[in-house]
Amino acid sequence: MSDARIEAIYRYPVKGLSAEPLESTSLAAGEAIPFDRAWAIENGPSGFTREAPKALPKTKFLMLMKNESLAALETRFDEETGRIEIHRHGKRVAGGNLNDPLGRQLIEQFFAAYSASDLRGSPKIVAAPGHTFSDCGKKVVSIANLASLRELERAAGRTIHPLRFRMNLYVDGWLPWHEFYAEGEEIALGDSVRVRIRERTVRCAATNVDPQTGARDMQIPRTLSSNFGHMDFGVYAEVIAGGTIMAGDSVVG
């Protein structure tokens, strides 16, 4: 299917916070998109340590599944400096350097007030070199099929914002659900990148939250289950050959 293409690329520097659109990105074998979910906001003590990082349940961190007010925040991340700015309704409400203790403290103080009713303890920004806070516990790139989204929209009887699914790559030009049939196979992205589809992405209640308004206004997992017999949307893929990809690049496989 050589007419398929990458429609959009996103990363999420801080787990649970807003998407950052990218025109292009570099990918390395065995790695996630650079800075994707490189930080997370601990919701009370989680057991995560910088010295011995490990995958933990997403319930240990602030996340859209339970903390829908996060959707009302818009973040802007500068990878050169490590600084992030947080806006709400177009107004700056917090900011700081994620690599600097004082910068993290300023952001933590904001979330201590903003997410007070959701907290089990003091919020703390955590990270570790090379670690990514992926829901599947692996360094992957997530891929959504926009034709599958259109099938889901028909079943739901309404438009569904693609960013409900918080994926890295949105592909157009595949047949609906082609991504599932490609499980275990290699996919070529652009001129040099190759990925292997590893597993389906099981959807949770985070997708019920409108990413623009923060309203919990749908039942995506239930809609998937009742209409298609599963609660999966999108796939996780492992990068097996690196390079640079751009929006508009071909997708073959």
Long-range contacts (C-beta under 8 A, 24 or more apart in sequence): 1-173, 1-174, 1-175, 1-178, 1-251, 1-252, 1-253, 2-250, 2-252, 3-173, 4-171, 4-172, 4-173, 4-174, 4-250, 4-251, 4-252, 5-171, 5-172, 5-173, 5-248, 5-249, 5-250, 5-251, 6-169, 6-170, 6-171, 6-189, 6-190, 6-245, 6-246, 6-247, 6-248, 6-249, 6-251, 7-146, 7-170, 7-171, 7-172, 7-247, 8-162, 8-169, 8-170, 8-247, 9-33, 9-168, 9-169, 9-170, 9-245, 9-246, 9-247, 10-163, 10-166, 10-167, 10-168, 10-169, 10-170, 11-35, 11-36, 11-37, 11-168, 12-36, 12-37, 12-166, 13-37, 13-38, 13-39, 13-75, 13-77, 13-79, 13-84, 13-98, 14-38, 14-39, 14-40, 14-41, 14-75, 14-77, 14-84, 14-98, 14-125, 15-39, 15-40, 15-41, 15-58, 15-61, 15-62, 15-63, 15-133, 16-40, 16-41, 16-61, 16-62, 16-63, 16-64, 16-67, 16-70, 17-70, 17-73, 17-75, 17-86, 18-71, 18-73, 18-74, 18-75, 18-211, 19-163, 19-166, 19-211, 20-75, 20-76, 20-77, 22-247, 23-246, 23-247, 24-244, 24-245, 24-246, 24-247, 25-244, 25-245, 26-242, 26-243, 26-244, 27-141, 27-189, 27-193, 27-239, 27-242, 27-243, 27-244, 27-245, 28-239, 28-242, 29-239, 29-240, 29-241, 29-242, 30-139, 30-238, 30-239, 30-240, 31-139, 31-239, 31-242, 32-132, 32-134, 32-139, 32-140, 32-141, 32-168, 33-141, 33-168, 34-79, 35-77, 35-79, 36-132, 36-168, 37-132, 37-133, 37-134, 38-127, 38-131, 38-132, 38-133, 39-98, 39-125, 39-126, 39-127, 39-133, 40-125, 40-126, 40-127, 40-133, 41-108, 41-111, 41-123, 41-124, 41-125, 41-126, 42-123, 42-124, 42-125, 42-126, 43-67, 43-118, 43-119, 43-120, 43-121, 43-123, 44-119, 44-120, 44-121, 44-122, 45-121, 46-126, 48-126, 48-128, 49-128, 50-126, 50-127, 50-128, 50-129, 51-128, 53-128, 53-131, 55-134, 55-137, 55-138, 58-133, 58-135, 61-133, 62-111, 62-115, 62-118, 62-123, 63-206, 64-166, 64-206, 64-209, 65-204, 65-205, 65-206, 66-118, 66-205, 67-115, 67-118, 68-209, 68-214, 68-215, 68-216, 69-114, 69-115, 69-118, 69-214, 70-115, 70-214, 71-209, 71-210, 71-211, 71-212, 71-213, 71-214, 72-213, 72-214, 73-114, 86-110, 98-125, 98-127, 134-236, 135-201, 136-199, 136-201, 136-236, 138-198, 138-236, 138-238, 139-238, 140-198, 140-236, 140-237, 140-238, 141-168, 141-169, 141-195, 141-236, 141-237, 141-238, 141-239, 142-166, 142-167, 142-168, 142-169, 142-201, 142-234, 142-235, 142-236, 142-237, 143-167, 143-168, 143-169, 143-170, 143-171, 143-179, 143-187, 143-195, 143-197, 143-234, 143-235, 143-236, 143-237, 144-169, 144-170, 144-171, 144-179, 144-233, 144-234, 145-171, 145-174, 145-176, 145-177, 145-178, 145-179, 145-234, 146-170, 146-171, 146-172, 147-172, 147-173, 147-174, 147-175, 147-176, 147-177, 147-178, 148-174, 148-176, 148-177, 148-178, 148-179, 148-233, 148-234, 149-233, 150-176, 151-176, 151-177, 151-228, 152-220, 152-223, 152-224, 152-227, 152-233, 155-223, 155-227, 155-228, 156-218, 156-220, 156-223, 160-218, 160-220, 161-210, 161-211, 161-212, 163-211, 164-206, 164-207, 164-208, 164-209, 164-210, 164-211, 164-218, 164-220, 165-201, 165-203, 165-207, 165-233, 165-234, 166-206, 166-211, 167-201, 167-234, 169-245, 171-251, 173-251, 174-251, 179-234, 179-235, 180-232, 180-235, 182-235, 182-253, 183-235, 185-253, 186-240, 186-253, 187-237, 187-251, 187-252, 187-253, 188-250, 188-251, 188-252, 188-253, 189-245, 189-249, 189-250, 189-251, 190-243, 190-244, 190-245, 190-246, 190-249, 190-250, 191-243, 191-249, 192-241, 192-242, 192-243, 192-244, 193-239, 193-241, 193-242, 193-243, 193-244, 193-245, 194-239, 194-240, 194-241, 195-237, 195-238, 195-239, 195-240, 196-237, 196-238, 196-240, 197-235, 197-236, 197-237, 198-235, 198-236, 198-237, 198-238, 199-235, 199-236, 200-230, 200-232, 200-234, 200-235, 200-236, 201-232, 201-233, 201-234, 201-235, 201-236, 202-231, 202-232, 203-231, 203-232, 203-233, 207-233
